[in-house]
Amino acid sequence: MAAKRRRRRNTEFKPDAKPHVALKVLRLTRQQQLRLLRWVCYALAIVGALTLQDVIMSQVRIFGTTTELAVCVILLITVLEGAETGSLFVLIASTLYYFSGTAPGAYSIGLLTFLGTGATLVRQMYWRRSRSAIVICAGLAQLGYSLGLYAVGIFSGLTRWDRLPAFLIGAALNILVMIPLYPMIYKIGMIGGNVWKE
């Protein structure tokens, strides 16, 4: 009888199976899941912008120039996320933008990283966080990017001096495109809450 009780006790108590170390690392809190979702949505927004640019917007020319939707999305996300997160993001996103095949050259990585981080720092130092401040700073970075492309084009002999108005019109079109893009980027940026401290 005692042996039967001992056997029953041994079969009733079973310790939890020890999880595999790799699975233990992958356990995410609700907040971490939401932040991961935010970055996945950012990536999808950039891929969507690249696709839309290549398929539709590249066919639409206004005064001999077209928009650069991916650059607009990258700069808006960079300024929205702040200097710490945004500077790392713009470096990674501009590198992926270059390897997507739509960037004009490897120098676009340096231009986007430098101008995006600079616009974010200027926004944080001189303006309160608002829609207009974010769009203005991202727009100024976009203008600097267009002028940087023009300067590189002149220096390397890829463009002519009389093409400056086309670059400026392209920058103006991109700044105008940022205005309707901002609400979508802002909604994505609020997934998981705002962790950006100023």
C-alpha positions in Angstrom: 0.0 0.0 0.0 2.8 2.4 0.9 4.7 1.5 -2.3 1.5 2.2 -4.3 1.1 5.7 -2.6 4.8 6.5 -3.4 4.3 5.5 -7.0 1.2 7.6 -7.3 3.0 10.6 -5.8 5.9 10.1 -8.2 3.5 10.1 -11.2 1.4 13.0 -10.0 4.3 15.4 -9.6 6.1 16.2 -12.8 8.4 19.2 -12.9 8.0 21.7 -15.8 10.1 20.9 -18.8 13.1 23.2 -19.0 12.7 25.4 -22.1 15.4 25.5 -24.6 17.8 28.4 -24.2 17.0 29.8 -27.7 13.3 29.8 -27.0 13.8 31.5 -23.7 15.6 34.4 -25.4 12.7 34.8 -27.9 10.1 35.5 -25.2 9.0 39.1 -25.7 6.9 41.2 -23.4 3.8 42.9 -24.8 5.7 46.2 -25.1 8.6 44.5 -27.0 6.1 42.8 -29.4 4.5 46.2 -30.2 7.9 47.8 -30.8 8.9 45.0 -33.1 5.6 45.4 -34.9 6.4 49.1 -35.3 9.7 48.4 -37.0 8.2 45.8 -39.2 5.6 48.3 -40.3 8.4 50.9 -40.9 10.1 48.3 -43.1 6.9 47.6 -45.0 6.3 51.3 -45.5 9.8 51.7 -47.1 9.3 48.6 -49.3 5.9 50.0 -50.3 7.3 53.4 -51.1 10.1 51.8 -53.2 7.5 49.7 -55.1 5.2 52.6 -55.7 8.1 54.7 -56.8 9.4 52.2 -59.3 6.0 51.1 -60.7 4.0 54.3 -60.8 5.7 57.4 -59.7 8.8 56.9 -62.0 6.4 57.3 -65.0 5.1 60.6 -63.8 7.4 63.5 -64.7 6.8 67.1 -63.6 9.2 69.6 -65.3 11.5 66.7 -66.1 11.7 65.4 -62.5 10.0 62.9 -60.3 9.6 62.1 -56.6 11.7 59.9 -54.4 9.2 58.3 -52.0 11.6 56.0 -50.2 13.9 59.0 -49.3 10.8 60.9 -48.0 9.8 58.0 -45.8 13.3 57.4 -44.5 13.8 61.0 -43.6 10.4 61.3 -41.9 11.0 58.2 -39.8 14.5 59.4 -38.9 13.2 62.8 -37.6 10.2 61.3 -35.9 12.3 58.7 -34.0 14.8 61.1 -32.6 18.6 61.4 -32.7 19.5 58.2 -30.8 17.3 55.7 -32.7 16.9 57.8 -35.9 20.6 58.0 -36.6 21.1 54.2 -36.5 17.9 53.7 -38.5 18.9 56.2 -41.3 22.3 54.4 -41.6 20.7 51.0 -42.0 17.8 52.2 -44.2 20.0 54.2 -46.5 22.3 51.2 -46.9 19.3 49.0 -47.8 18.0 51.8 -50.1 21.3 51.7 -51.9 21.3 48.0 -52.3 17.7 48.1 -53.6 19.1 49.4 -56.8 17.0 52.6 -56.9 19.6 54.9 -55.2 21.7 57.0 -57.5 25.0 55.8 -55.9 26.8 54.7 -52.8 27.2 58.4 -51.8 23.4 58.5 -51.1 24.2 56.5 -47.9 26.5 59.2 -46.6 24.2 62.0 -47.7 21.1 60.5 -46.1 22.8 59.6 -42.9 24.5 62.9 -42.4 21.5 65.0 -43.4 18.9 62.9 -41.6 20.9 62.9 -38.3 21.5 66.6 -38.7 17.9 67.4 -39.3 16.9 65.4 -36.2 19.4 67.2 -34.0 18.3 70.6 -35.3 14.7 69.7 -34.6 15.4 68.5 -31.1 17.6 71.5 -30.2 15.4 74.3 -31.6 11.8 73.1 -32.0 9.2 71.4 -29.9 8.0 68.1 -31.3 5.1 68.8 -33.7 3.9 67.9 -37.1 5.1 71.1 -38.7 8.6 70.9 -37.1 9.1 67.3 -38.1 7.9 67.9 -41.7 10.0 71.1 -42.0 13.2 69.4 -40.7 12.7 66.4 -42.9 12.0 68.7 -45.8 15.2 70.6 -45.2 17.1 67.4 -45.2 15.4 66.4 -48.4 16.4 69.7 -50.0 20.0 69.2 -48.8 19.9 65.6 -50.2 18.8 66.9 -53.7 21.5 69.6 -53.7 24.0 67.0 -52.6 23.0 64.8 -55.5 23.4 67.8 -57.8 26.8 68.6 -56.4 28.0 65.0 -56.8 26.6 65.0 -60.3 28.4 68.2 -61.3 31.7 67.0 -59.7 31.6 63.6 -61.5 30.3 64.9 -64.8 26.9 63.1 -64.6 24.8 66.3 -64.9 25.0 69.9 -66.3 24.9 73.2 -64.5 21.5 74.1 -66.2 19.9 71.1 -64.4 19.8 72.8 -61.0 16.1 74.0 -61.4 15.1 70.3 -62.0 16.8 69.3 -58.8 15.1 72.1 -56.9 11.7 71.2 -58.4 12.3 67.6 -57.4 13.1 68.6 -53.9 9.9 70.8 -53.7 7.8 67.8 -55.0 9.3 65.5 -52.3 8.6 68.1 -49.6 5.0 68.3 -50.8 4.7 64.5 -50.7 5.9 64.5 -47.1 2.8 66.3 -46.0 0.3 63.5 -46.8 2.9 60.8 -45.8 3.4 62.2 -42.3 0.1 60.9 -40.8 0.8 57.3 -41.8 4.4 57.5 -40.5 3.2 59.1 -37.3 0.5 56.4 -36.7 3.2 53.7 -37.2 5.5 55.6 -34.8 3.0 55.5 -32.1 2.7 51.7 -32.0 4.1 50.5 -28.7 4.1 54.1 -27.3 6.6 56.9 -27.6 9.8 56.1 -25.9 11.6 59.2 -27.2 12.7 61.4 -24.3 13.6 65.0 -25.0 
